[in-house]
Amino acid sequence: MFINTATRSTEDELMDDFHMEGEILRDSLDKLDAINKRLGGNKVTIDGLQYLLKNEPEGATISIIDLGCGGGDMLRRIADYGRKHKYNFKLTGIDANDYTVNYARKLSINYPEITYTRMDVLANEFSSLHFDIALATLFLHHLKNQEIENLLKVITQKAKKGVIINDLHRSKTAYYLFKLISLFISNPMIRKDGAISVLRAFKKKELISMGTKLQDTVSTVCWKWAFRYQWIIQKK
């Protein structure tokens, strides 16, 4: 079957169910962590963070939120980076799934600089948060275009330094490569959601267009391996 990647898919992923819990979700979170490590996906966010912090002195206190944090693997990598470079990071993971948040807390027991909260980032309570940097790693593709634009308007207004988005490139090549790789993945949730994620992902021109609607910001969108976009939004 030939796949159409001209526009973003609106098909739901299994992981979009905020009430999902249990072994298959836990296994999915673990395997996604492993896949990101092997394909270098976490480095896209870390490199963006390094860019935003290039003028920050040693010992600086920086508050960072991670939207749709999942099992917290990205925050743990950032905590390691902060310790190595002697930053005083205050890290907050935000996810709408209570089971996921509790699992992330368990995995992060050795990281006192990380806290987690269950919250829907599209809810009004999110606008009360204060932070220097917002991260969204493989998160925005779960949202509809209008939801993304509304959320970006809020977080770019609230973030004192900027926003780092790490998300997928929607392409036929990426889709068929994932379908090939998924033959060796036993987890049915990852096989299903992974293919949908590619079809819900972005073209570069779509991200650039969203960036032009954000006031008092400068956007940079770069393609990264493996089929990722690094989108850095800085405050002017």
C-alpha positions as CSV (number, residue, x, y, z in Angstrom):
1,M,0.0,0.0,0.0
2,F,1.3,3.4,-0.9
3,I,1.2,6.0,1.9
4,N,0.3,9.6,1.5
5,T,2.4,12.1,3.5
6,A,1.1,15.3,1.9
7,T,-0.7,16.3,5.0
8,R,-0.6,15.3,8.7
9,S,-2.6,12.3,9.8
10,T,-5.3,12.8,12.4
11,E,-5.3,9.1,13.5
12,D,-5.0,8.6,17.3
13,E,-2.1,6.7,18.8
14,L,-2.7,4.2,21.6
15,M,-0.5,6.4,23.9
16,D,-2.9,9.3,23.5
17,D,-5.1,7.6,26.0
18,F,-4.4,9.4,29.2
19,H,-5.9,6.6,31.2
20,M,-3.7,3.9,29.8
21,E,-1.6,1.9,32.3
22,G,0.0,-1.5,32.8
23,E,2.8,-3.6,31.5
24,I,2.5,-2.8,27.8
25,L,2.8,1.0,28.5
26,R,5.7,0.4,30.8
27,D,7.5,-1.7,28.2
28,S,6.8,0.9,25.5
29,L,8.3,3.7,27.6
30,D,11.4,1.5,28.2
31,K,11.8,0.6,24.6
32,L,11.3,4.2,23.4
33,D,14.1,5.2,25.7
34,A,16.4,2.6,24.2
35,I,15.4,3.5,20.6
36,N,16.1,7.2,21.2
37,K,19.6,6.3,22.6
38,R,20.5,4.1,19.7
39,L,19.3,6.5,17.0
40,G,20.8,9.6,18.7
41,G,17.4,11.2,19.2
42,N,18.2,12.6,22.7
43,K,21.3,14.4,21.3
44,V,19.0,16.6,19.2
45,T,17.5,18.1,22.4
46,I,20.8,18.2,24.3
47,D,22.5,20.1,21.5
48,G,19.7,22.6,21.4
49,L,20.0,23.1,25.2
50,Q,23.7,23.6,24.9
51,Y,23.0,26.3,22.3
52,L,20.5,28.2,24.5
53,L,22.9,28.0,27.5
54,K,26.1,29.0,25.6
55,N,26.3,32.4,27.5
56,E,25.2,31.1,30.9
57,P,27.9,31.1,33.6
58,E,28.9,28.0,35.6
59,G,26.6,27.6,38.5
60,A,23.6,29.3,36.9
61,T,20.2,28.3,38.1
62,I,18.0,27.3,35.1
63,S,14.4,26.1,35.3
64,I,13.4,23.7,32.5
65,I,10.1,22.0,31.8
66,D,9.6,18.9,29.6
67,L,6.2,18.6,27.9
68,G,4.9,15.1,27.5
69,C,7.9,13.8,29.5
70,G,6.9,10.1,29.3
71,G,9.2,8.0,31.5
72,G,11.6,11.0,32.1
73,D,14.5,9.7,30.1
74,M,15.1,13.0,28.5
75,L,15.2,14.8,31.8
76,R,17.6,12.3,33.3
77,R,20.0,12.9,30.4
78,I,19.6,16.7,30.9
79,A,20.3,16.3,34.6
80,D,23.5,14.4,33.8
81,Y,24.5,17.2,31.4
82,G,23.8,19.8,34.1
83,R,25.9,18.0,36.7
84,K,28.7,17.6,34.3
85,H,28.7,21.3,33.3
86,K,27.9,22.5,36.9
87,Y,24.6,24.1,36.2
88,N,21.9,24.3,38.9
89,F,19.0,22.8,36.9
90,K,15.5,22.7,38.3
91,L,13.7,20.2,36.0
92,T,10.0,19.5,35.8
93,G,8.5,16.7,33.8
94,I,4.8,17.2,32.7
95,D,2.6,14.4,31.4
96,A,-1.1,13.9,31.4
97,N,-1.0,10.2,32.2
98,D,-0.8,9.4,35.9
99,Y,0.7,6.0,35.5
100,T,3.5,7.4,33.3
101,V,4.2,10.2,35.8
102,N,4.5,7.7,38.7
103,Y,6.8,5.4,36.6
104,A,9.0,8.4,35.7
105,R,9.3,9.3,39.4
106,K,10.4,5.7,40.2
107,L,13.1,5.8,37.5
108,S,14.3,9.2,38.6
109,I,14.8,8.4,42.3
110,N,18.5,9.3,42.1
111,Y,17.8,12.7,40.5
112,P,16.5,15.1,43.2
113,E,16.7,18.0,40.7
114,I,13.8,16.4,38.8
115,T,10.1,16.7,39.8
116,Y,7.1,15.4,38.0
117,T,3.5,16.6,37.8
118,R,0.5,15.2,36.1
119,M,-1.0,17.9,33.9
120,D,-2.7,18.4,30.6
121,V,-0.6,21.1,28.9
122,L,-3.7,22.3,27.0
123,A,-5.5,23.0,30.2
124,N,-5.7,26.5,31.8
125,E,-3.6,25.5,34.8
126,F,-0.5,25.1,32.5
127,S,-0.4,28.9,31.9
128,S,0.4,29.5,35.6
129,L,3.8,27.8,35.3
130,H,7.1,29.8,35.2
131,F,10.3,28.5,33.5
132,D,13.4,29.6,31.6
133,I,13.3,26.8,28.9
134,A,10.6,24.5,27.6
135,L,11.3,21.2,25.9
136,A,9.1,19.1,23.7
137,T,10.7,15.9,22.6
138,L,8.5,13.7,20.3
139,F,5.5,15.4,21.8
140,L,4.0,18.0,19.4
141,H,3.1,15.5,16.8
142,H,0.5,14.1,19.2
143,L,-1.4,17.4,18.9
144,K,-3.6,19.0,16.2
145,N,-2.2,22.0,14.3
146,Q,-4.4,24.5,16.1
147,E,-3.5,23.0,19.5
148,I,0.1,23.3,18.6
149,E,-0.2,26.9,17.7
150,N,-2.1,27.7,20.8
151,L,0.4,25.9,23.0
152,L,3.4,27.5,21.3
153,K,1.9,31.0,21.9
154,V,1.7,30.2,25.6
155,I,5.1,28.6,26.1
156,T,7.0,31.2,24.0
157,Q,5.5,34.0,26.1
158,K,6.3,32.2,29.4
159,A,9.8,30.9,28.5
160,K,12.5,33.4,29.5
161,K,15.2,32.0,27.3
162,G,13.5,29.8,24.7
163,V,12.0,26.6,23.5
164,I,13.6,23.4,22.1
165,I,11.4,21.1,20.0
166,N,12.7,17.7,18.8
167,D,10.2,16.0,16.6
168,L,9.8,13.7,13.6
169,H,10.1,14.4,9.9
170,R,7.0,13.2,8.0
171,S,8.3,11.4,4.9
172,K,7.6,8.2,2.9
173,T,11.2,7.1,3.5
174,A,10.9,7.4,7.2
175,Y,7.6,5.6,7.2
176,Y,8.8,2.6,5.2
177,L,12.0,2.4,7.2
178,F,10.1,2.3,10.4
179,K,7.8,-0.4,9.0
180,L,10.9,-2.5,8.1
181,I,12.4,-2.0,11.6
182,S,9.1,-2.8,13.2
183,L,9.4,-6.3,11.9
184,F,12.0,-6.8,14.7
185,I,9.9,-5.1,17.4
186,S,7.7,-7.3,19.5
187,N,5.8,-4.6,21.3
188,P,2.5,-4.1,19.4
189,M,2.0,-0.6,20.8
190,I,5.3,0.6,19.5
191,R,4.6,-1.0,16.1
192,K,1.3,0.7,15.7
193,D,2.1,4.1,17.3
194,G,5.4,4.4,15.7
195,A,4.0,4.2,12.2
196,I,1.2,6.7,13.1
197,S,3.7,9.0,14.7
198,V,5.6,9.4,11.4
199,L,2.3,10.2,9.6
200,R,1.4,12.8,12.3
201,A,4.9,14.4,12.1
202,F,5.9,17.5,10.2
203,K,7.4,18.9,7.0
204,K,10.0,21.7,7.5
205,K,7.8,24.3,5.9
206,E,5.0,23.6,8.4
207,L,7.2,24.3,11.3
208,I,8.6,27.4,9.7
209,S,5.0,28.6,9.1
210,M,4.1,28.1,12.7
211,G,7.2,30.0,13.8
212,T,6.2,33.0,11.8
213,K,3.1,33.4,13.9
214,L,5.0,33.7,17.2
215,Q,5.8,37.3,18.3
216,D,9.2,38.5,19.5
217,T,10.9,35.2,18.7
218,V,13.5,33.9,16.3
219,S,13.2,30.4,14.9
220,T,15.7,27.9,13.6
221,V,14.6,24.6,12.1
222,C,17.3,22.0,11.2
223,W,17.0,18.4,10.0
224,K,18.8,15.9,12.1
225,W,19.4,12.1,12.0
226,A,17.3,10.0,12.2
227,F,14.5,11.8,10.5
228,R,14.1,14.5,13.1
229,Y,13.7,18.2,13.2
230,Q,15.4,20.4,15.8
231,W,13.4,23.6,16.2
232,I,14.9,26.2,18.5
233,I,12.8,29.2,19.3
234,Q,14.6,32.0,21.0
235,K,13.3,35.2,22.6
236,K,14.4,38.4,21.0
